[in-house]
């Protein structure tokens, strides 16, 4: 029995299996030469930009000499995350996207490509595609490109591959705390690093005014401080008017000689005023963009149309529509009496 026959079949199967491209996860450091043997190493050249602005596309051009025949295949991968894309030209034909063992994008051939299929019969097969770095990336990226010159006989003998690498420096201009209008805490610099924007002075906290990474202060209401009369600092440099006493006297911003019968908290109010049985008490004010009762609940801050505008009811609109329909559209459709 001829023992070479199964090996010949295996070689033929391997070559056919990778004729539609290959991922780098399927070969070791020998690349294409892990399977393709006994041919002559082709001249393989990868062209990539030396520098690339963040967010721009890098055009990658790979040429493979027709050393062993008129057809060639390839694999290109990058050592940093990014996105490969196919270009719509003869140079970009027969290119498909793949992924390596870590799931990172790479590119390979969809079918072996001939010399004339790249738009020029010049002794080399050319593949072209683009690569874009992810947002915020800056630094060097190394492209590794394998090119395989094949004789096209459907087997893996008489073929040979070679490798070329290129390094592209991706430049990224980081933002600043001032440019982002931030003055405290840490923020990303949009280039993969972190900016420290400082700390706040006494009486303020980072984001305390409602804006992240901006020093601010949230005023304390009279009710939050347990006060119900006179004037009182709000803790942020302002002054609160806490009302007057309806009974008793105002002592240390509390109506003395009178026990309140209710409170802002008891009534679920966060703005406006209430009568707590001893004084007219302020429940607080609303932040920018909201009004007291704007969300439809009295005494609660919210965004929405002013109360009492009737905007939420369609009743008057439907009533008017029905009247107009009756006067101008419906009269002619009313049943007519017989004989008329």
C-alpha positions as CSV (number, residue, x, y, z in Angstrom):
1,X,0.0,0.0,0.0
2,X,1.3,3.4,-0.9
3,X,1.7,5.3,2.5
4,X,2.3,8.6,0.7
5,X,-1.2,8.7,-0.7
6,X,-2.9,9.7,2.6
7,X,-0.2,12.4,3.1
8,X,-0.8,13.7,-0.3
9,X,-4.5,13.9,0.4
10,X,-3.8,15.7,3.6
11,X,-1.6,18.2,1.9
12,X,-4.2,18.8,-0.7
13,X,-6.9,19.3,1.9
14,X,-4.9,21.7,3.9
15,X,-4.1,23.9,0.9
16,X,-7.8,23.9,-0.1
17,X,-9.0,24.6,3.4
18,X,-6.9,27.9,3.6
19,X,-7.6,29.0,0.0
20,X,-10.4,31.2,1.5
21,X,-8.0,32.9,4.0
22,X,-6.5,32.1,7.3
23,X,-6.5,33.6,10.8
24,X,-3.2,34.0,12.7
25,X,-4.7,31.8,15.4
26,X,-4.3,28.9,12.9
27,X,-0.5,29.2,12.6
28,X,2.6,29.6,14.7
29,X,5.7,31.8,14.4
30,X,6.4,30.2,11.0
31,X,3.2,31.8,9.6
32,X,2.3,30.6,6.1
33,X,5.4,28.3,6.1
34,X,3.9,26.1,8.8
35,X,2.0,24.4,5.9
36,X,3.4,25.7,2.7
37,X,6.7,24.1,1.8
38,X,9.3,23.5,-0.9
39,X,8.8,26.8,-2.7
40,X,11.0,29.9,-2.9
41,X,10.4,32.7,-0.5
42,X,8.8,35.7,-2.2
43,X,9.6,39.4,-1.8
44,X,6.9,40.7,0.6
45,X,6.6,44.4,1.3
46,X,4.2,46.2,3.6
47,X,3.6,49.9,3.3
48,X,2.1,51.8,6.2
49,X,2.3,55.4,7.3
50,X,5.0,56.4,9.8
51,X,2.6,58.5,11.7
52,X,-1.2,58.7,12.0
53,X,-3.5,61.2,13.6
54,X,-5.9,59.8,16.1
55,X,-9.2,59.0,14.4
56,X,-7.7,58.9,10.9
57,X,-7.5,55.8,8.6
58,X,-4.1,54.2,7.8
59,X,-3.8,52.8,4.3
60,X,-1.9,49.5,4.3
61,X,-0.6,48.1,1.0
62,X,0.9,44.7,0.8
63,X,2.8,43.4,-2.3
64,X,3.8,39.8,-2.8
65,X,6.1,38.8,-5.7
66,X,4.9,36.1,-8.1
67,X,7.9,33.9,-7.3
68,X,6.1,30.5,-7.3
69,X,3.2,31.4,-9.5
70,X,0.7,34.0,-10.4
71,X,-1.4,33.8,-7.2
72,X,-0.9,34.9,-3.6
73,X,-2.7,35.1,-0.3
74,X,-2.0,37.0,2.9
75,X,-2.7,37.8,6.6
76,X,-2.3,41.1,8.3
77,X,-2.7,41.8,12.0
78,X,-2.0,44.6,14.5
79,X,-0.6,44.4,18.0
80,X,-3.1,47.0,19.3
81,X,-6.9,47.2,19.1
82,X,-8.3,48.8,16.0
83,X,-10.6,48.3,13.0
84,X,-9.6,47.0,9.6
85,X,-11.8,47.9,6.6
86,X,-12.0,46.8,3.0
87,X,-11.4,49.4,0.3
88,X,-13.4,49.5,-2.9
89,X,-10.7,49.1,-5.6
90,X,-9.0,46.3,-7.5
91,X,-6.2,46.5,-5.0
92,X,-8.8,46.0,-2.3
93,X,-10.4,43.0,-4.0
94,X,-10.4,39.5,-2.4
95,X,-9.9,40.9,1.1
96,X,-12.0,39.7,4.0
97,X,-11.9,40.5,7.8
98,X,-11.0,37.9,10.4
99,X,-10.1,37.8,14.1
100,X,-7.1,36.4,16.0
101,X,-7.1,34.2,19.1
102,X,-7.8,37.1,21.4
103,X,-10.7,38.3,19.2
104,X,-8.7,41.3,17.8
105,X,-9.5,42.2,14.2
106,X,-7.2,41.2,11.3
107,X,-7.5,40.7,7.6
108,X,-6.8,37.9,5.1
109,X,-7.6,36.9,1.5
110,X,-11.1,35.6,0.6
111,X,-9.6,33.7,-2.4
112,X,-6.1,33.5,-3.9
113,X,-5.5,36.6,-6.0
114,X,-3.7,36.7,-9.3
115,X,-1.3,39.3,-10.6
116,X,-3.7,40.9,-13.1
117,X,-6.6,41.1,-10.6
118,X,-5.0,44.0,-8.7
119,X,-5.2,46.3,-11.7
120,X,-1.7,45.8,-13.0
121,X,0.3,42.9,-14.4
122,X,3.6,43.8,-12.8
123,X,5.1,40.7,-11.2
124,X,3.5,41.3,-7.8
125,X,0.1,40.7,-6.3
126,X,-1.2,43.7,-4.3
127,X,-3.7,43.7,-1.4
128,X,-4.9,47.0,0.1
129,X,-7.0,47.8,3.1
130,X,-7.3,50.4,5.9
131,X,-6.9,50.4,9.7
132,X,-8.3,52.9,12.2
133,X,-7.2,53.1,15.9
134,X,-9.9,53.2,18.6
135,X,-11.0,56.6,20.1
136,X,-8.5,57.9,22.6
137,X,-5.6,55.7,21.5
138,X,-2.1,57.1,21.2
139,X,1.2,55.3,20.8
140,X,2.9,52.8,18.5
141,X,1.1,50.0,16.6
142,X,3.0,47.2,14.9
143,X,1.5,45.6,11.8
144,X,2.6,42.1,10.9
145,X,1.9,40.9,7.4
146,X,2.5,37.5,5.9
147,X,2.4,37.1,2.1
148,X,2.3,33.7,0.5
149,X,3.2,33.1,-3.2
150,X,1.5,29.9,-4.5
151,X,1.6,27.9,-7.7
152,X,-2.2,27.3,-7.6
153,X,-2.1,23.5,-8.0
154,X,-4.4,23.0,-4.9
155,X,-1.6,21.5,-2.8
156,X,0.8,23.0,-0.2
157,X,4.0,22.1,-1.9
158,X,5.9,24.4,-4.3
159,X,4.6,27.4,-2.3
160,X,6.3,29.7,0.2
161,X,5.6,32.7,2.4
162,X,7.5,35.6,3.9
163,X,6.8,38.2,6.5
164,X,7.2,42.0,6.8
165,X,6.4,44.3,9.7
166,X,5.9,48.1,10.0
167,X,5.4,50.4,12.9
168,X,3.0,53.4,12.9
169,X,3.0,56.1,15.6
170,X,-0.5,57.2,16.4
171,X,-0.5,60.7,17.7
172,X,-3.2,61.9,20.1
173,X,-3.6,65.4,21.5
174,X,-4.9,65.1,25.1
175,X,-7.6,67.5,26.3
176,X,-7.1,69.5,29.5
177,X,-9.2,70.2,32.6
178,X,-9.6,73.9,31.5
179,X,-10.7,72.8,28.0
180,X,-13.3,70.5,29.5
181,X,-14.3,73.3,32.1
182,X,-13.6,71.0,35.0
183,X,-11.8,72.1,38.2
184,X,-11.9,69.1,40.5
185,X,-11.6,65.3,40.6
186,X,-10.2,63.2,37.8
187,X,-11.3,63.0,34.1
188,X,-10.0,61.0,31.1
189,X,-7.7,63.0,28.8
190,X,-9.2,61.3,25.7
191,X,-5.9,59.7,24.9
192,X,-5.9,56.8,27.3
193,X,-4.6,58.7,30.4
194,X,-6.2,60.4,33.4
195,X,-6.2,64.1,34.3
196,X,-6.2,65.3,37.9
197,X,-8.2,68.6,38.0
198,X,-7.7,69.5,41.6
199,X,-9.7,69.8,44.8
200,X,-12.3,72.3,46.1
201,X,-12.0,75.0,48.7
202,X,-13.7,74.8,52.1
203,X,-17.5,74.9,51.9
204,X,-17.6,73.3,48.5
205,X,-17.5,69.7,47.2
206,X,-16.6,68.3,43.8
207,X,-19.9,68.1,41.9
208,X,-21.7,69.7,44.9
209,X,-23.5,72.2,42.6
210,X,-24.9,69.5,40.4
211,X,-22.2,69.5,37.7
212,X,-19.7,66.6,37.7
213,X,-16.0,67.6,38.3
214,X,-17.0,71.2,39.1
215,X,-16.7,72.6,42.6
216,X,-20.0,73.7,44.0
217,X,-22.3,73.9,46.9
218,X,-25.8,72.7,47.5
219,X,-27.7,75.3,49.6
220,X,-29.3,74.0,52.8
221,X,-33.0,74.9,53.2
222,X,-34.5,76.3,56.4
223,X,-36.3,73.0,56.9
224,X,-33.2,71.0,56.4
225,X,-31.5,73.0,59.2
226,X,-34.6,72.7,61.5
227,X,-35.3,76.5,61.4
228,X,-38.6,78.2,60.7
229,X,-38.1,81.9,61.2
230,X,-35.7,84.8,60.7
231,X,-32.8,84.9,58.3
232,X,-30.1,82.1,58.1
233,X,-27.0,81.4,56.0
234,X,-27.6,78.7,53.4
235,X,-24.1,77.3,53.7
236,X,-23.1,78.5,50.3
237,X,-22.6,82.2,50.9
238,X,-26.3,83.1,50.5
239,X,-29.0,84.0,52.9
240,X,-32.3,82.2,53.6
241,X,-35.5,83.9,54.7
242,X,-37.1,81.4,57.0
243,X,-40.4,83.2,57.6
244,X,-42.1,84.8,60.6
245,X,-43.7,83.3,63.6
246,X,-47.5,83.2,63.7
247,X,-47.4,82.4,67.4
248,X,-44.6,82.8,69.9
249,X,-41.3,84.5,69.3
250,X,-38.3,83.8,67.0
251,X,-35.4,82.6,69.0
252,X,-32.3,81.1,67.3
253,X,-34.4,80.9,64.1
254,X,-37.0,78.8,65.8
255,X,-40.4,80.0,66.9
256,X,-40.4,79.7,70.7
257,X,-43.4,78.9,72.7
258,X,-45.1,77.1,69.8
259,X,-45.0,73.5,68.7
260,X,-45.2,73.0,64.9
261,X,-48.0,70.7,63.8
262,X,-46.5,69.8,60.4
263,X,-43.3,70.1,58.4
264,X,-42.0,70.3,54.8
265,X,-40.8,66.7,55.1
266,X,-44.1,65.5,56.5
267,X,-45.9,67.1,53.6
268,X,-43.4,65.7,51.0
269,X,-42.5,69.2,49.9
270,X,-39.0,70.4,48.7
271,X,-39.8,73.9,47.5
272,X,-42.2,76.8,48.2
273,X,-43.6,77.6,51.6
274,X,-46.0,76.0,54.1
275,X,-47.6,77.1,57.4
276,X,-46.3,74.7,60.0
277,X,-48.7,76.0,62.6
278,X,-46.1,78.4,64.1
279,X,-44.6,80.1,61.1
280,X,-44.5,80.3,57.3
281,X,-41.7,78.0,56.5
282,X,-39.6,77.9,53.3
283,X,-39.1,74.4,52.0
284,X,-36.3,75.3,49.6
285,X,-35.7,76.4,46.0
286,X,-35.3,74.5,42.8
287,X,-32.2,74.0,40.6
288,X,-31.8,75.6,37.2
289,X,-34.2,74.1,34.6
290,X,-36.9,73.2,37.2
291,X,-39.7,75.1,38.8
292,X,-41.7,74.4,42.0
293,X,-44.5,72.2,40.9
294,X,-43.2,72.1,37.3
295,X,-43.6,68.3,37.3
296,X,-47.2,68.4,38.2
297,X,-46.8,67.9,42.0
298,X,-47.3,71.0,44.2
299,X,-44.3,71.8,46.4
300,X,-42.0,69.4,44.5
301,X,-39.3,70.6,42.0
302,X,-39.8,69.4,38.4
303,X,-39.5,70.2,34.7
304,X,-42.7,70.8,32.7
305,X,-45.3,73.3,31.7
306,X,-46.5,75.7,34.3
307,X,-49.4,74.5,36.4
308,X,-52.9,75.6,35.4
309,X,-52.2,75.9,31.7
310,X,-54.4,72.9,30.8
311,X,-51.7,71.6,28.4
312,X,-52.1,68.1,29.7
313,X,-55.8,67.9,28.9
314,X,-57.1,67.3,25.4
315,X,-60.7,67.7,26.5
316,X,-61.2,71.3,25.2
317,X,-59.5,70.4,21.9
318,X,-61.8,67.4,21.3
319,X,-64.9,69.5,22.2
320,X,-64.0,72.2,19.7
321,X,-63.2,69.6,17.0
322,X,-66.6,68.0,17.6
323,X,-68.4,71.3,17.3
324,X,-66.6,72.3,14.1
325,X,-67.3,68.9,12.6
326,X,-71.0,69.2,13.4
327,X,-71.3,72.8,12.0
328,X,-69.2,72.3,8.8
329,X,-68.7,68.7,8.1
330,X,-71.5,66.7,9.6
331,X,-74.6,68.6,8.6
332,X,-74.7,67.3,5.1
333,X,-74.4,63.7,6.3
334,X,-77.4,63.9,8.5
335,X,-80.3,61.5,7.4
336,X,-82.9,63.3,5.3
337,X,-86.6,62.7,5.8
338,X,-88.5,60.8,3.2
339,X,-90.2,62.9,0.6
340,X,-87.7,65.8,1.0
